[in-house]
Amino acid sequence: RASLAVLRRAPISAGAGDDIITVTGSQRGMDNMASIDAGSGTNVINVTGGTQAMEKGTITAGDGDDTITVIGQNGYGIGSSTINAGDGNNEINISGSREGMSNSSKVIPGDAADTISIYGDTWGIRQNDSDDAGPGNNTITLRVPSPSGLYNCSSIAYGADSENLHSTGLLRCMAV
C-alpha cells in the first residue's frame, strides 16, 4: 500500500501481488514522465489532481482484475498519458471537470470483460485520443453534459468480441 502527495519524473514499481496505490496532488497527481507499474494482481490505483490528474504519465496494472480511477478536479483527467490495465476484468474510470482524456492520451484495457467510463463536463475524449477496447466483452461509457463525447478526431477501436458504447454527448469527427 502506497500513498503519495505527488509523483513527478519518478517510477513506482510495486511488483506482483494485490496493491493499493494512491497519488494526490494539489495541482497534478502525476506529471513529467512519472509512471506506476503495479504488476500482476488485483490492483487498485487512484490518481487525483487539483487541476489535472495525469500529464505525460503512464499507469500499468498488469494481469488481474484491476480498478483504476483518475480524477482531474479542475481540468482534465489524463493528458498526453497512457493507461494499460493488462488482462483481467478491469474497471477504468477517468474524469475531469473539463475533459476526461486530452492531448493524445490512450487507454488499453487488455483481454476479458472491461468497463471503461470517461466523464468530462465539456468533452469526454478530445484531441486525437484513443481507446483500444481490445478483445473481451467491453462496455465503454462517455458521460458529457455538453457539447460532445468524442471530439477532434478521437477514436475507439473495438476488439473481436461484443462491445457496448454509451454516450450522452455528440460524437464528432471520430472513428469507431
N, C-alpha and C positions, 0 to 999 in steps of 0.2 A: 504494500500500500504506500503510495507516494502522493504528497500534496505540495505544490509549488506555487509561489506568488506570481512568477512569470518565467517563461522559458525562451531564451534568446541564444541563437548560434550554438546550441548545445544539444546533444542527444540524450535521450533516456532510453535505456535498453533493459527491460525487465526480465527477459528470458521466458522459458516455458513455465506454465502454471497459471492459476487464476489471479489476475491482477486488478487492482482499482487504482487508477491514476487520475488525479485532479490537478488542473492547472488553471489559475485565476489571475488575471492581470487587470490593473486599473484602466489601462488603455488596450493593449493587446495581450492575449493569453500566450500566444506563440508567434515569434517572428524571426526574421533574418536567418533562414535555413535551419530552424530548430526542428527536431524530429523526436517522435515517440515510437518505439518498437516494443510492443507489449508481448511479443512472442505468442506461441500457441497456448490455448486455454480459454476459459470463459472470462473474458476481459471486460471491464467497464472503464471507459475513458471519457472524461468530462473536461472540456476546454471552454472557458468563458473569458471574454474581454469586455472592458467598459466601452470600447469603440468596436474594433474588430477582434474576433476570436483568434483567427489564424491568418497570417500574411507570410507567404513563402515558407510554409511549414509542411511537414509530412507526418501522417499517422499511419502506422502499420500494426494491425491487430493479430495477424497470424490465424491459423486454423482454430476453430472453436466457435461457439455461439457468443458473439460479442455485442456489446451495446456501446455506441459511440455517439456522444452528444456534444455539439459545438454551437455556442451561442455568442453572437456579437450583439451587445445590448444597444449600442448607438451607431451602428454601421452595418457591416456585413459579417456573415458567419465565417466564410473562408474566401480568401483572395489569393490567387497565384499559388494554390496549395493542392495537395493530393491526400485523399483518404483511401487506404487499401485495407478492407476489412478481412480479407482472406476467406477461406472456405468455412462454411457453417451457416446456421440460421442467424443472420446478423440483423441488428436494428441500428440504422444510422439516422440521426436527427440533426439537421442543420438549420439554424435560424439566424436572422439578422433583422434589425429594425429597418434597414433599407433593402438589402437583398440577401438571400440565403447564400448563393455562390456567385463569385465575380472573378473577373480577370484570369481566364484560362484555368480555372480550377477543375479537378477531376475526382469523381467518386468511383471506386472499383469494389463492388461488394463480394465477388467470388461466387463459388458454387453453392447451391442449396437455396432455400426459400428466404429471401431477404426483404426487409421492409425499409424503404428509404423515404424519409419525409423532409421536404425542403420548404421552409417558410420565409417569406420576406414581406414587408409592408408595401414595397414598391415593385420589386421583381423577385421571382423565385430563383431563376438561373439567368445570368446576364454576362454578355461579352465572351463568346466563344468557349464557354464552359461545357463540360460533357459528363454524362452519367452513363457508364457502361454497365448495364444491368447484368450481363453475364448469364451463364446457364442457371436454371432453377426457376421456380415459380415465384417471381418477384412482384412486389407491389411498390409503386412509386407514387407519392402524393406531393403535389405542388399546391401550397395554400398561399394565395396572394390576394389581398383585398382589391388592389388595382395597381397598375394597369395590365401587367402581363405575367404569366407563369414562366415562359421561356422567351428570351428577348435577345436580339442582336446575334443571330446565327448560332445559338446554343443547340446542343443535340443530346438525345437519349438513344443509346444503342441497345437494342433488345437481343437477348440470347435466344437459344433454340427452343426453350420451354415457354410456357404461358407467362405473359406479363400483364399487369394491370396498371394503367396510368390514370390518375385522377388529378384534375387541375381546376382551381377556382378562378384562374386568370386566363387571359388570352394567350394563345401560342403563336408568336410572331417570328417569322424568319427562322424557323427551326427545322431540324432534320430528325425524323424518328425512324 
